[in-house]
Amino acid sequence: MDFPPYLATMPMHAITEIHGEAGLLERFRLEVLSFDEPARERLTAALDLAADLHRDDRRVREPYLNHLLRVAIRMMHHYQVRDVDVIVAGLLHDAVEDHPAELAGGPAGDDDRTAAALAVLADRFGGRVARLVAAVTNPPYDPARDRNEQYREHVAASLDREPWARVIKVSDFTDNGVGVIHTVGPKVESSARKYRPLVPVFRELVTRPDTPLSAPVKRHILAQLDLAEERFAAILDQPAHRH
């Protein structure tokens, strides 16, 4: 497939709409060209594993892999991340949560299976990658409590301890939040309700001195969080949604 020479500068959701998964894969390839060969091999191995694990998964209108590619590309291009462990963890950030059995193999309890899946990632990609994925993996929820509230509590607590996990999660959040207008159906409102209360949490986390991003990148992220808040408000603050 032929891609335009300006693919490397196109917004990622524009690539998604026009060129689909193939375009995002090509953009990923272009981004990793600047890494050395060992790094490219690790990144390609992580992408291959993510593609295999999520091969049947979809996000409303698109293959789930598109989301993982955008998370990784955003970190490389917009956040200027050169830490290969972080990008690998970004590609695999939903692997343990969504496919622990495929990673770990064999029947087991949820906690045992999660630990086994993380152990597989540690064996393949190193302990730091596994630790970062663990930090952005949701724990089992208490069915007696509000699911979104538990999600927000987990995010705040886990990211407090792992500065690099904040980078992964904010890219994930940006894709879900700013990208909410690129989806359709009930997920639009449910996503806005889930994510809107996290905007101030991410603002605070991003601006912490130990968050390992440059000042210009932090300003870029804060602008993206403002845009996400505007879009959540447009979805939720209409008369039909007021109670």
Secondary structure as GFF3:
##gff-version 3
##sequence-region A 1 243
A	DSSP	three_ten_helix	7	9	.	.	.	ID=ss1
A	DSSP	alpha_helix	12	32	.	.	.	ID=ss2
A	DSSP	alpha_helix	37	53	.	.	.	ID=ss3
A	DSSP	beta_strand	58	59	.	.	.	ID=ss4
A	DSSP	beta_strand	62	63	.	.	.	ID=ss5
A	DSSP	alpha_helix	64	77	.	.	.	ID=ss6
A	DSSP	alpha_helix	84	91	.	.	.	ID=ss7
A	DSSP	alpha_helix	95	98	.	.	.	ID=ss8
A	DSSP	alpha_helix	100	104	.	.	.	ID=ss9
A	DSSP	alpha_helix	110	125	.	.	.	ID=ss10
A	DSSP	alpha_helix	127	135	.	.	.	ID=ss11
A	DSSP	alpha_helix	147	161	.	.	.	ID=ss12
A	DSSP	alpha_helix	163	177	.	.	.	ID=ss13
A	DSSP	three_ten_helix	178	182	.	.	.	ID=ss14
A	DSSP	alpha_helix	187	195	.	.	.	ID=ss15
A	DSSP	three_ten_helix	196	198	.	.	.	ID=ss16
A	DSSP	alpha_helix	199	206	.	.	.	ID=ss17
A	DSSP	alpha_helix	215	236	.	.	.	ID=ss18
A	DSSP	three_ten_helix	239	241	.	.	.	ID=ss19
###
